[in-house]
């Protein structure tokens, strides 16, 4: 996990430097979006090359693999990845909540998100803060990637598949809430598993490959009914309850 965090953070930081350079040269939002897709394709290509290299040199199948055999059991009750993933998610949520609310760097990040120009006028080092933000985001993706193969089948295109669920979790939980995103992840995972089980039981196993439609449908419904996510609904409920007093 530490190695994956470092590798993901460095890769994300390289992405930021490239996109920042393009932005300084006058590339607009659409151009930056196309450049981001291009960088994604480059990484996807290198991952496939690396997978082929492992296959031909080490004679190890590097596509559609799992690492469950390397996991351990806790009192013959559940695999270790269950406790490690859950504990890591909760610990990271608490850490980033404290980081964004109790540290100068975290407060600077929030200030840039809320008002970029005002943060710059107050003397915040925008370049440094954004670099740290990109590094942390890439590091978190690396941690997720290190845990994923311990339970799920992994391949070079796993990241693209995960992106659908990640966006769904963020939309459901709330774009501006750490705990909301964590809650959204549990909701998406639970609902997708339950709905898929019901569909397979009712219609048969042929519906399995279409499981990604479930998080997409949930995302569409949330954007229509509650575009700011569950965290915003909870905040409004608490404000209304407090106001009644």
Secondary structure, DSSP 8 states (H G I E B T S, - for coil): -HHHHHHHHHHHHHHHHHHHHHHHTT--HHHHHHHHHHHHHHHHHHHHHHHHHHHHHH----SSB--GGG--EETTTEEHHHHHHHHHHHHHHHHHHHHHHHSHHHHHHHHHHH-HHHHHHTT--HHHHHHHHHHHHHHHHHHHHHHHTTTS-B-TTHHHHHHHHHHHHHHHH-TT-HHHHHHHHHHHHHHHHHHHHHHHHHH-GGGGGGTHHHHHHHHHHHHHH-TTHHHHHHHHHHHHHHHH-
